[in-house]
């Protein structure tokens, strides 16, 4: 389990950072998550986490050689 601090914005929004993709490995296999969805939950009191299973993804920005 990975835990990050988050800033409460409102009842539908938290603001936080992510770990670098290169450091995100599956515990069981030690293989990288790559572009797989990652389920996240939130805790507002100690370790009492929600069970919302919100999916987040890493994505890759395109590299542009030239913009016309």
N, CA, C and O atoms as a Tripos MOL2 file, in Angstrom:
@<TRIPOS>MOLECULE
protein
  272   271    68     0     0
PROTEIN
NO_CHARGES

@<TRIPOS>ATOM
      1 N           0.8450   -1.1690    0.0000 N.3       1 UNK1
      2 CA          0.0000    0.0000    0.0000 C.3       1 UNK1
      3 C           0.8940    1.2370    0.0000 C.2       1 UNK1
      4 O           1.8750    1.3090    0.7410 O.2       1 UNK1
      5 N           0.5460    2.1940   -0.8300 N.am      2 UNK2
      6 CA          1.2570    3.4720   -0.8890 C.3       2 UNK2
      7 C           0.3540    4.5420   -0.2910 C.2       2 UNK2
      8 O          -0.8450    4.5730   -0.5650 O.2       2 UNK2
      9 N           0.9260    5.4090    0.5170 N.am      3 UNK3
     10 CA          0.1320    6.4520    1.1500 C.3       3 UNK3
     11 C           0.7430    7.8160    0.8450 C.2       3 UNK3
     12 O           1.9530    8.0050    0.9600 O.2       3 UNK3
     13 N          -0.1100    8.7620    0.4540 N.am      4 UNK4
     14 CA          0.2950   10.1390    0.1670 C.3       4 UNK4
     15 C          -0.6190   11.0970    0.9120 C.2       4 UNK4
     16 O          -1.8120   10.8320    1.0590 O.2       4 UNK4
     17 N          -0.0720   12.1990    1.3770 N.am      5 UNK5
     18 CA         -0.8710   13.2620    1.9740 C.3       5 UNK5
     19 C          -1.6820   13.9390    0.8680 C.2       5 UNK5
     20 O          -1.2330   14.0150   -0.2750 O.2       5 UNK5
     21 N          -2.8730   14.4300    1.2090 N.am      6 UNK6
     22 CA         -3.7120   15.1260    0.2390 C.3       6 UNK6
     23 C          -4.3320   16.3510    0.8990 C.2       6 UNK6
     24 O          -4.5290   16.3900    2.1140 O.2       6 UNK6
     25 N          -4.6340   17.3410    0.0820 N.am      7 UNK7
     26 CA         -5.3040   18.5470    0.5500 C.3       7 UNK7
     27 C          -6.7860   18.4350    0.2110 C.2       7 UNK7
     28 O          -7.1450   18.2190   -0.9470 O.2       7 UNK7
     29 N          -7.6320   18.5790    1.1980 N.am      8 UNK8
     30 CA         -9.0760   18.5540    0.9950 C.3       8 UNK8
     31 C          -9.5100   19.8610    0.3370 C.2       8 UNK8
     32 O          -9.2560   20.9410    0.8710 O.2       8 UNK8
     33 N         -10.1590   19.7670   -0.8150 N.am      9 UNK9
     34 CA        -10.6670   20.9440   -1.5280 C.3       9 UNK9
     35 C         -12.1680   21.0890   -1.2600 C.2       9 UNK9
     36 O         -12.6250   22.1320   -0.7930 O.2       9 UNK9
     37 N         -12.9130   20.0520   -1.5570 N.am     10 UNK10
     38 CA        -14.3460   20.0020   -1.2590 C.3      10 UNK10
     39 C         -14.7660   18.5370   -1.2160 C.2      10 UNK10
     40 O         -13.9190   17.6520   -1.3440 O.2      10 UNK10
     41 N         -16.0670   18.2630   -1.0360 N.am     11 UNK11
     42 CA        -16.5070   16.8800   -0.8510 C.3      11 UNK11
     43 C         -16.2320   15.9710   -2.0460 C.2      11 UNK11
     44 O         -16.2900   14.7500   -1.9080 O.2      11 UNK11
     45 N         -15.9360   16.5330   -3.2020 N.am     12 UNK12
     46 CA        -15.6540   15.7360   -4.3970 C.3      12 UNK12
     47 C         -14.2160   15.8420   -4.8660 C.2      12 UNK12
     48 O         -13.8490   15.2090   -5.8570 O.2      12 UNK12
     49 N         -13.3740   16.6390   -4.1700 N.am     13 UNK13
     50 CA        -12.0370   16.9170   -4.6960 C.3      13 UNK13
     51 C         -10.9690   16.8610   -3.6170 C.2      13 UNK13
     52 O         -11.0990   17.4740   -2.5570 O.2      13 UNK13
     53 N          -9.9140   16.1170   -3.9050 N.am     14 UNK14
     54 CA         -8.6890   16.1200   -3.1180 C.3      14 UNK14
     55 C          -7.5550   16.5040   -4.0490 C.2      14 UNK14
     56 O          -7.5840   16.1650   -5.2320 O.2      14 UNK14
     57 N          -6.5610   17.2040   -3.5360 N.am     15 UNK15
     58 CA         -5.3920   17.5730   -4.3390 C.3      15 UNK15
     59 C          -4.1770   16.8770   -3.7430 C.2      15 UNK15
     60 O          -3.9110   16.9860   -2.5460 O.2      15 UNK15
     61 N          -3.4470   16.1640   -4.5850 N.am     16 UNK16
     62 CA         -2.2790   15.4290   -4.1120 C.3      16 UNK16
     63 C          -1.2900   15.2310   -5.2480 C.2      16 UNK16
     64 O          -1.5700   15.5880   -6.3930 O.2      16 UNK16
     65 N          -0.1490   14.6680   -4.9340 N.am     17 UNK17
     66 CA          0.8410   14.3100   -5.9480 C.3      17 UNK17
     67 C           0.8740   12.7920   -6.0760 C.2      17 UNK17
     68 O           0.2680   12.0750   -5.2800 O.2      17 UNK17
     69 N           1.5790   12.3240   -7.0740 N.am     18 UNK18
     70 CA          1.7240   10.8840   -7.2520 C.3      18 UNK18
     71 C           3.1840   10.4950   -7.1090 C.2      18 UNK18
     72 O           4.0750   11.3440   -7.1350 O.2      18 UNK18
     73 N           3.4130    9.2140   -6.9600 N.am     19 UNK19
     74 CA          4.7680    8.6880   -6.9940 C.3      19 UNK19
     75 C           5.2040    8.5990   -8.4520 C.2      19 UNK19
     76 O           4.3540    8.4320   -9.3280 O.2      19 UNK19
     77 N           6.4990    8.7050   -8.7410 N.am     20 UNK20
     78 CA          6.9520    8.5120  -10.1220 C.3      20 UNK20
     79 C           6.5530    7.1170  -10.6210 C.2      20 UNK20
     80 O           6.6320    6.1380   -9.8790 O.2      20 UNK20
     81 N           6.1310    7.0410  -11.8630 N.am     21 UNK21
     82 CA          5.6910    5.7630  -12.4320 C.3      21 UNK21
     83 C           6.7670    4.6910  -12.2950 C.2      21 UNK21
     84 O           6.4450    3.5300  -12.0430 O.2      21 UNK21
     85 N           8.0130    5.0500  -12.4530 N.am     22 UNK22
     86 CA          9.1030    4.0720  -12.3860 C.3      22 UNK22
     87 C           9.1900    3.3890  -11.0160 C.2      22 UNK22
     88 O           9.7720    2.3110  -10.9030 O.2      22 UNK22
     89 N           8.6210    4.0000   -9.9840 N.am     23 UNK23
     90 CA          8.6600    3.4210   -8.6390 C.3      23 UNK23
     91 C           7.4110    2.6200   -8.2880 C.2      23 UNK23
     92 O           7.3450    2.0150   -7.2180 O.2      23 UNK23
     93 N           6.4280    2.6100   -9.1740 N.am     24 UNK24
     94 CA          5.1560    1.9330   -8.8880 C.3      24 UNK24
     95 C           5.1640    0.5020   -9.4100 C.2      24 UNK24
     96 O           4.9460    0.2560  -10.5970 O.2      24 UNK24
     97 N           5.4180   -0.4290   -8.5090 N.am     25 UNK25
     98 CA          5.4570   -1.8470   -8.8600 C.3      25 UNK25
     99 C           4.3870   -2.6170   -8.1090 C.2      25 UNK25
    100 O           3.9950   -2.2440   -7.0030 O.2      25 UNK25
    101 N           3.9140   -3.7040   -8.7290 N.am     26 UNK26
    102 CA          2.9970   -4.6010   -8.0490 C.3      26 UNK26
    103 C           3.7510   -5.3360   -6.9520 C.2      26 UNK26
    104 O           4.8650   -5.8130   -7.1690 O.2      26 UNK26
    105 N           3.1490   -5.4270   -5.7850 N.am     27 UNK27
    106 CA          3.7770   -6.0840   -4.6420 C.3      27 UNK27
    107 C           4.0200   -7.5730   -4.9240 C.2      27 UNK27
    108 O           5.0680   -8.1120   -4.5690 O.2      27 UNK27
    109 N           3.0530   -8.2280   -5.5570 N.am     28 UNK28
    110 CA          3.1240   -9.6790   -5.7800 C.3      28 UNK28
    111 C           4.2010  -10.0810   -6.7790 C.2      28 UNK28
    112 O           4.8460  -11.1160   -6.6110 O.2      28 UNK28
    113 N           4.4020   -9.2690   -7.8200 N.am     29 UNK29
    114 CA          5.3060   -9.6680   -8.9060 C.3      29 UNK29
    115 C           6.5200   -8.7600   -9.0500 C.2      29 UNK29
    116 O           7.4720   -9.1070   -9.7480 O.2      29 UNK29
    117 N           6.4980   -7.6100   -8.4020 N.am     30 UNK30
    118 CA          7.5440   -6.5930   -8.5160 C.3      30 UNK30
    119 C           7.6720   -6.0310   -9.9300 C.2      30 UNK30
    120 O           8.6640   -5.3740  -10.2460 O.2      30 UNK30
    121 N           6.6700   -6.2870  -10.7930 N.am     31 UNK31
    122 CA          6.6830   -5.6970  -12.1330 C.3      31 UNK31
    123 C           6.0120   -4.3260  -12.0800 C.2      31 UNK31
    124 O           5.1580   -4.0800  -11.2290 O.2      31 UNK31
    125 N           6.3980   -3.4480  -12.9810 N.am     32 UNK32
    126 CA          5.9070   -2.0790  -13.0010 C.3      32 UNK32
    127 C           4.4420   -2.0310  -13.4430 C.2      32 UNK32
    128 O           4.0070   -2.8580  -14.2450 O.2      32 UNK32
    129 N           3.6880   -1.0710  -12.9240 N.am     33 UNK33
    130 CA          2.2680   -0.9360  -13.2830 C.3      33 UNK33
    131 C           2.0810   -0.4290  -14.7100 C.2      33 UNK33
    132 O           1.0160   -0.6130  -15.2990 O.2      33 UNK33
    133 N           3.1140    0.2080  -15.2690 N.am     34 UNK34
    134 CA          3.0510    0.7530  -16.6270 C.3      34 UNK34
    135 C           1.8220    1.6270  -16.7930 C.2      34 UNK34
    136 O           1.6980    2.6570  -16.1300 O.2      34 UNK34
    137 N           0.9030    1.2220  -17.6800 N.am     35 UNK35
    138 CA         -0.2800    2.0350  -17.9930 C.3      35 UNK35
    139 C          -1.5520    1.4270  -17.4090 C.2      35 UNK35
    140 O          -2.6560    1.8460  -17.7570 O.2      35 UNK35
    141 N          -1.4050    0.4450  -16.5240 N.am     36 UNK36
    142 CA         -2.5680   -0.1920  -15.8930 C.3      36 UNK36
    143 C          -3.2840    0.7880  -14.9670 C.2      36 UNK36
    144 O          -2.6520    1.6720  -14.3890 O.2      36 UNK36
    145 N          -4.6020    0.6340  -14.8230 N.am     37 UNK37
    146 CA         -5.3130    1.4870  -13.8620 C.3      37 UNK37
    147 C          -4.8870    1.1560  -12.4320 C.2      37 UNK37
    148 O          -4.6080    0.0000  -12.1120 O.2      37 UNK37
    149 N          -4.8400    2.1660  -11.5860 N.am     38 UNK38
    150 CA         -4.4930    1.9980  -10.1800 C.3      38 UNK38
    151 C          -5.6920    2.4840   -9.3760 C.2      38 UNK38
    152 O          -6.1460    3.6140   -9.5560 O.2      38 UNK38
    153 N          -6.2040    1.6410   -8.4970 N.am     39 UNK39
    154 CA         -7.3450    2.0280   -7.6630 C.3      39 UNK39
    155 C          -6.8580    2.7810   -6.4380 C.2      39 UNK39
    156 O          -5.9330    2.3480   -5.7520 O.2      39 UNK39
    157 N          -7.4950    3.9140   -6.1750 N.am     40 UNK40
    158 CA         -7.1300    4.6990   -4.9940 C.3      40 UNK40
    159 C          -8.3500    4.9060   -4.1030 C.2      40 UNK40
    160 O          -9.4880    4.9280   -4.5720 O.2      40 UNK40
    161 N          -8.0920    5.0550   -2.8360 N.am     41 UNK41
    162 CA         -9.1080    5.3600   -1.8410 C.3      41 UNK41
    163 C          -8.5570    6.4570   -0.9500 C.2      41 UNK41
    164 O          -7.3560    6.7270   -0.9610 O.2      41 UNK41
    165 N          -9.4180    7.0820   -0.1900 N.am     42 UNK42
    166 CA         -9.0070    8.1960    0.6700 C.3      42 UNK42
    167 C          -9.3190    7.8890    2.1250 C.2      42 UNK42
    168 O         -10.2440    7.1410    2.4390 O.2      42 UNK42
    169 N          -8.5330    8.4790    2.9940 N.am     43 UNK43
    170 CA         -8.7660    8.3720    4.4280 C.3      43 UNK43
    171 C          -8.7660    9.7810    5.0070 C.2      43 UNK43
    172 O          -7.8360   10.5540    4.7800 O.2      43 UNK43
    173 N          -9.7990   10.1050    5.7440 N.am     44 UNK44
    174 CA         -9.8400   11.4140    6.3920 C.3      44 UNK44
    175 C          -9.5730   11.2990    7.8890 C.2      44 UNK44
    176 O          -9.3940   12.3090    8.5700 O.2      44 UNK44
    177 N          -9.5480   10.0790    8.3980 N.am     45 UNK45
    178 CA         -9.2980    9.8580    9.8130 C.3      45 UNK45
    179 C          -8.4510    8.6070    9.9940 C.2      45 UNK45
    180 O          -8.9280    7.4960    9.7610 O.2      45 UNK45
    181 N          -7.2220    8.7720   10.4000 N.am     46 UNK46
    182 CA         -6.2710    7.6810   10.6230 C.3      46 UNK46
    183 C          -6.2550    6.7360    9.4310 C.2      46 UNK46
    184 O          -6.0290    7.1880    8.3090 O.2      46 UNK46
    185 N          -6.4860    5.4480    9.6290 N.am     47 UNK47
    186 CA         -6.4490    4.4730    8.5270 C.3      47 UNK47
    187 C          -7.8380    3.9730    8.1640 C.2      47 UNK47
    188 O          -7.9910    2.8250    7.7460 O.2      47 UNK47
    189 N          -8.8370    4.8080    8.3150 N.am     48 UNK48
    190 CA        -10.2100    4.4610    7.9610 C.3      48 UNK48
    191 C         -10.4500    4.8850    6.5170 C.2      48 UNK48
    192 O         -10.9510    5.9800    6.2610 O.2      48 UNK48
    193 N         -10.0860    4.0050    5.5630 N.am     49 UNK49
    194 CA        -10.1260    4.3430    4.1430 C.3      49 UNK49
    195 C         -11.5030    4.1190    3.5460 C.2      49 UNK49
    196 O         -12.2600    3.2590    3.9950 O.2      49 UNK49
    197 N         -11.8170    4.9110    2.5200 N.am     50 UNK50
    198 CA        -13.0380    4.7140    1.7440 C.3      50 UNK50
    199 C         -12.8910    3.4450    0.9230 C.2      50 UNK50
    200 O         -11.8070    2.8630    0.8610 O.2      50 UNK50
    201 N         -13.9660    3.0180    0.3000 N.am     51 UNK51
    202 CA        -13.9200    1.8600   -0.5940 C.3      51 UNK51
    203 C         -14.4850    2.2790   -1.9480 C.2      51 UNK51
    204 O         -15.3510    1.6050   -2.5060 O.2      51 UNK51
    205 N         -13.9800    3.4100   -2.4730 N.am     52 UNK52
    206 CA        -14.5020    3.9580   -3.7190 C.3      52 UNK52
    207 C         -13.8390    3.3740   -4.9570 C.2      52 UNK52
    208 O         -14.4330    3.3800   -6.0350 O.2      52 UNK52
    209 N         -12.6150    2.8700   -4.8190 N.am     53 UNK53
    210 CA        -11.8830    2.2910   -5.9560 C.3      53 UNK53
    211 C         -11.8530    3.2180   -7.1690 C.2      53 UNK53
    212 O         -12.1720    2.7960   -8.2800 O.2      53 UNK53
    213 N         -11.4750    4.4650   -6.9600 N.am     54 UNK54
    214 CA        -11.3270    5.4160   -8.0630 C.3      54 UNK54
    215 C         -10.1030    5.0100   -8.8750 C.2      54 UNK54
    216 O          -9.0220    4.8260   -8.3150 O.2      54 UNK54
    217 N         -10.2630    4.8700  -10.1840 N.am     55 UNK55
    218 CA         -9.1480    4.4670  -11.0430 C.3      55 UNK55
    219 C          -8.3780    5.6830  -11.5420 C.2      55 UNK55
    220 O          -8.9690    6.6450  -12.0330 O.2      55 UNK55
    221 N          -7.0630    5.6310  -11.4140 N.am     56 UNK56
    222 CA         -6.1880    6.6380  -12.0070 C.3      56 UNK56
    223 C          -5.1740    5.9110  -12.8850 C.2      56 UNK56
    224 O          -4.8910    4.7300  -12.6810 O.2      56 UNK56
    225 N          -4.6410    6.6250  -13.8500 N.am     57 UNK57
    226 CA         -3.7010    6.0560  -14.8110 C.3      57 UNK57
    227 C          -2.4950    6.9690  -14.9580 C.2      57 UNK57
    228 O          -2.6050    8.1890  -14.8300 O.2      57 UNK57
    229 N          -1.3570    6.3730  -15.2240 N.am     58 UNK58
    230 CA         -0.2300    7.1560  -15.7100 C.3      58 UNK58
    231 C          -0.4160    7.2670  -17.2150 C.2      58 UNK58
    232 O          -0.9490    6.3540  -17.8460 O.2      58 UNK58
    233 N           0.0110    8.3610  -17.7820 N.am     59 UNK59
    234 CA         -0.0700    8.5090  -19.2290 C.3      59 UNK59
    235 C           1.1900    9.1970  -19.7110 C.2      59 UNK59
    236 O           1.9220    9.8110  -18.9340 O.2      59 UNK59
    237 N           1.4240    9.0850  -20.9820 N.am     60 UNK60
    238 CA          2.6350    9.6460  -21.5680 C.3      60 UNK60
    239 C           2.2710   10.7870  -22.4910 C.2      60 UNK60
    240 O           1.4280   10.6440  -23.3770 O.2      60 UNK60
    241 N           2.9090   11.9140  -22.2760 N.am     61 UNK61
    242 CA          2.7110   13.0560  -23.1620 C.3      61 UNK61
    243 C           3.4520   12.8010  -24.4700 C.2      61 UNK61
    244 O           4.5540   12.2530  -24.4560 O.2      61 UNK61
    245 N           2.8650   13.1890  -25.5970 N.am     62 UNK62
    246 CA          3.5670   13.0070  -26.8680 C.3      62 UNK62
    247 C           4.7770   13.9370  -26.9670 C.2      62 UNK62
    248 O           4.7740   15.0390  -26.4190 O.2      62 UNK62
    249 N           5.7920   13.4820  -27.6610 N.am     63 UNK63
    250 CA          6.9530   14.3060  -27.9610 C.3      63 UNK63
    251 C           6.7700   14.8920  -29.3570 C.2      63 UNK63
    252 O           6.6180   14.1540  -30.3300 O.2      63 UNK63
    253 N           6.7860   16.2160  -29.4530 N.am     64 UNK64
    254 CA          6.6110   16.8720  -30.7440 C.3      64 UNK64
    255 C           7.9870   17.2360  -31.3030 C.2      64 UNK64
    256 O           8.8170   17.8310  -30.6160 O.2      64 UNK64
    257 N           8.2040   16.8680  -32.5500 N.am     65 UNK65
    258 CA          9.4430   17.2400  -33.2240 C.3      65 UNK65
    259 C           9.3270   18.6330  -33.8200 C.2      65 UNK65
    260 O          10.2900   19.3980  -33.8530 O.2      65 UNK65
    261 N           8.1060   18.9470  -34.2960 N.am     66 UNK66
    262 CA          7.8890   20.2440  -34.9130 C.3      66 UNK66
    263 C           6.4080   20.5630  -34.8900 C.2      66 UNK66
    264 O           5.5810   19.7080  -35.2060 O.2      66 UNK66
    265 N           6.0750   21.7590  -34.5250 N.am     67 UNK67
    266 CA          4.6800   22.1880  -34.5540 C.3      67 UNK67
    267 C           4.5260   23.1500  -35.7130 C.2      67 UNK67
    268 O           5.2230   24.1620  -35.7910 O.2      67 UNK67
    269 N           3.6160   22.8320  -36.6090 N.am     68 UNK68
    270 CA          3.4000   23.6540  -37.8030 C.3      68 UNK68
    271 C           2.3490   24.6920  -37.5790 C.2      68 UNK68
    272 O           2.0460   25.4690  -38.4850 O.2      68 UNK68
@<TRIPOS>BOND
     1     1     2 1
     2     2     3 1
     3     3     4 2
     4     3     5 am
     5     5     6 1
     6     6     7 1
     7     7     8 2
     8     7     9 am
     9     9    10 1
    10    10    11 1
    11    11    12 2
    12    11    13 am
    13    13    14 1
    14    14    15 1
    15    15    16 2
    16    15    17 am
    17    17    18 1
    18    18    19 1
    19    19    20 2
    20    19    21 am
    21    21    22 1
    22    22    23 1
    23    23    24 2
    24    23    25 am
    25    25    26 1
    26    26    27 1
    27    27    28 2
    28    27    29 am
    29    29    30 1
    30    30    31 1
    31    31    32 2
    32    31    33 am
    33    33    34 1
    34    34    35 1
    35    35    36 2
    36    35    37 am
    37    37    38 1
    38    38    39 1
    39    39    40 2
    40    39    41 am
    41    41    42 1
    42    42    43 1
    43    43    44 2
    44    43    45 am
    45    45    46 1
    46    46    47 1
    47    47    48 2
    48    47    49 am
    49    49    50 1
    50    50    51 1
    51    51    52 2
    52    51    53 am
    53    53    54 1
    54    54    55 1
    55    55    56 2
    56    55    57 am
    57    57    58 1
    58    58    59 1
    59    59    60 2
    60    59    61 am
    61    61    62 1
    62    62    63 1
    63    63    64 2
    64    63    65 am
    65    65    66 1
    66    66    67 1
    67    67    68 2
    68    67    69 am
    69    69    70 1
    70    70    71 1
    71    71    72 2
    72    71    73 am
    73    73    74 1
    74    74    75 1
    75    75    76 2
    76    75    77 am
    77    77    78 1
    78    78    79 1
    79    79    80 2
    80    79    81 am
    81    81    82 1
    82    82    83 1
    83    83    84 2
    84    83    85 am
    85    85    86 1
    86    86    87 1
    87    87    88 2
    88    87    89 am
    89    89    90 1
    90    90    91 1
    91    91    92 2
    92    91    93 am
    93    93    94 1
    94    94    95 1
    95    95    96 2
    96    95    97 am
    97    97    98 1
    98    98    99 1
    99    99   100 2
   100    99   101 am
   101   101   102 1
   102   102   103 1
   103   103   104 2
   104   103   105 am
   105   105   106 1
   106   106   107 1
   107   107   108 2
   108   107   109 am
   109   109   110 1
   110   110   111 1
   111   111   112 2
   112   111   113 am
   113   113   114 1
   114   114   115 1
   115   115   116 2
   116   115   117 am
   117   117   118 1
   118   118   119 1
   119   119   120 2
   120   119   121 am
   121   121   122 1
   122   122   123 1
   123   123   124 2
   124   123   125 am
   125   125   126 1
   126   126   127 1
   127   127   128 2
   128   127   129 am
   129   129   130 1
   130   130   131 1
   131   131   132 2
   132   131   133 am
   133   133   134 1
   134   134   135 1
   135   135   136 2
   136   135   137 am
   137   137   138 1
   138   138   139 1
   139   139   140 2
   140   139   141 am
   141   141   142 1
   142   142   143 1
   143   143   144 2
   144   143   145 am
   145   145   146 1
   146   146   147 1
   147   147   148 2
   148   147   149 am
   149   149   150 1
   150   150   151 1
   151   151   152 2
   152   151   153 am
   153   153   154 1
   154   154   155 1
   155   155   156 2
   156   155   157 am
   157   157   158 1
   158   158   159 1
   159   159   160 2
   160   159   161 am
   161   161   162 1
   162   162   163 1
   163   163   164 2
   164   163   165 am
   165   165   166 1
   166   166   167 1
   167   167   168 2
   168   167   169 am
   169   169   170 1
   170   170   171 1
   171   171   172 2
   172   171   173 am
   173   173   174 1
   174   174   175 1
   175   175   176 2
   176   175   177 am
   177   177   178 1
   178   178   179 1
   179   179   180 2
   180   179   181 am
   181   181   182 1
   182   182   183 1
   183   183   184 2
   184   183   185 am
   185   185   186 1
   186   186   187 1
   187   187   188 2
   188   187   189 am
   189   189   190 1
   190   190   191 1
   191   191   192 2
   192   191   193 am
   193   193   194 1
   194   194   195 1
   195   195   196 2
   196   195   197 am
   197   197   198 1
   198   198   199 1
   199   199   200 2
   200   199   201 am
   201   201   202 1
   202   202   203 1
   203   203   204 2
   204   203   205 am
   205   205   206 1
   206   206   207 1
   207   207   208 2
   208   207   209 am
   209   209   210 1
   210   210   211 1
   211   211   212 2
   212   211   213 am
   213   213   214 1
   214   214   215 1
   215   215   216 2
   216   215   217 am
   217   217   218 1
   218   218   219 1
   219   219   220 2
   220   219   221 am
   221   221   222 1
   222   222   223 1
   223   223   224 2
   224   223   225 am
   225   225   226 1
   226   226   227 1
   227   227   228 2
   228   227   229 am
   229   229   230 1
   230   230   231 1
   231   231   232 2
   232   231   233 am
   233   233   234 1
   234   234   235 1
   235   235   236 2
   236   235   237 am
   237   237   238 1
   238   238   239 1
   239   239   240 2
   240   239   241 am
   241   241   242 1
   242   242   243 1
   243   243   244 2
   244   243   245 am
   245   245   246 1
   246   246   247 1
   247   247   248 2
   248   247   249 am
   249   249   250 1
   250   250   251 1
   251   251   252 2
   252   251   253 am
   253   253   254 1
   254   254   255 1
   255   255   256 2
   256   255   257 am
   257   257   258 1
   258   258   259 1
   259   259   260 2
   260   259   261 am
   261   261   262 1
   262   262   263 1
   263   263   264 2
   264   263   265 am
   265   265   266 1
   266   266   267 1
   267   267   268 2
   268   267   269 am
   269   269   270 1
   270   270   271 1
   271   271   272 2
@<TRIPOS>SUBSTRUCTURE
     1 UNK1         2 RESIDUE 1 A UNK
     2 UNK2         6 RESIDUE 1 A UNK
     3 UNK3        10 RESIDUE 1 A UNK
     4 UNK4        14 RESIDUE 1 A UNK
     5 UNK5        18 RESIDUE 1 A UNK
     6 UNK6        22 RESIDUE 1 A UNK
     7 UNK7        26 RESIDUE 1 A UNK
     8 UNK8        30 RESIDUE 1 A UNK
     9 UNK9        34 RESIDUE 1 A UNK
    10 UNK10       38 RESIDUE 1 A UNK
    11 UNK11       42 RESIDUE 1 A UNK
    12 UNK12       46 RESIDUE 1 A UNK
    13 UNK13       50 RESIDUE 1 A UNK
    14 UNK14       54 RESIDUE 1 A UNK
    15 UNK15       58 RESIDUE 1 A UNK
    16 UNK16       62 RESIDUE 1 A UNK
    17 UNK17       66 RESIDUE 1 A UNK
    18 UNK18       70 RESIDUE 1 A UNK
    19 UNK19       74 RESIDUE 1 A UNK
    20 UNK20       78 RESIDUE 1 A UNK
    21 UNK21       82 RESIDUE 1 A UNK
    22 UNK22       86 RESIDUE 1 A UNK
    23 UNK23       90 RESIDUE 1 A UNK
    24 UNK24       94 RESIDUE 1 A UNK
    25 UNK25       98 RESIDUE 1 A UNK
    26 UNK26      102 RESIDUE 1 A UNK
    27 UNK27      106 RESIDUE 1 A UNK
    28 UNK28      110 RESIDUE 1 A UNK
    29 UNK29      114 RESIDUE 1 A UNK
    30 UNK30      118 RESIDUE 1 A UNK
    31 UNK31      122 RESIDUE 1 A UNK
    32 UNK32      126 RESIDUE 1 A UNK
    33 UNK33      130 RESIDUE 1 A UNK
    34 UNK34      134 RESIDUE 1 A UNK
    35 UNK35      138 RESIDUE 1 A UNK
    36 UNK36      142 RESIDUE 1 A UNK
    37 UNK37      146 RESIDUE 1 A UNK
    38 UNK38      150 RESIDUE 1 A UNK
    39 UNK39      154 RESIDUE 1 A UNK
    40 UNK40      158 RESIDUE 1 A UNK
    41 UNK41      162 RESIDUE 1 A UNK
    42 UNK42      166 RESIDUE 1 A UNK
    43 UNK43      170 RESIDUE 1 A UNK
    44 UNK44      174 RESIDUE 1 A UNK
    45 UNK45      178 RESIDUE 1 A UNK
    46 UNK46      182 RESIDUE 1 A UNK
    47 UNK47      186 RESIDUE 1 A UNK
    48 UNK48      190 RESIDUE 1 A UNK
    49 UNK49      194 RESIDUE 1 A UNK
    50 UNK50      198 RESIDUE 1 A UNK
    51 UNK51      202 RESIDUE 1 A UNK
    52 UNK52      206 RESIDUE 1 A UNK
    53 UNK53      210 RESIDUE 1 A UNK
    54 UNK54      214 RESIDUE 1 A UNK
    55 UNK55      218 RESIDUE 1 A UNK
    56 UNK56      222 RESIDUE 1 A UNK
    57 UNK57      226 RESIDUE 1 A UNK
    58 UNK58      230 RESIDUE 1 A UNK
    59 UNK59      234 RESIDUE 1 A UNK
    60 UNK60      238 RESIDUE 1 A UNK
    61 UNK61      242 RESIDUE 1 A UNK
    62 UNK62      246 RESIDUE 1 A UNK
    63 UNK63      250 RESIDUE 1 A UNK
    64 UNK64      254 RESIDUE 1 A UNK
    65 UNK65      258 RESIDUE 1 A UNK
    66 UNK66      262 RESIDUE 1 A UNK
    67 UNK67      266 RESIDUE 1 A UNK
    68 UNK68      270 RESIDUE 1 A UNK
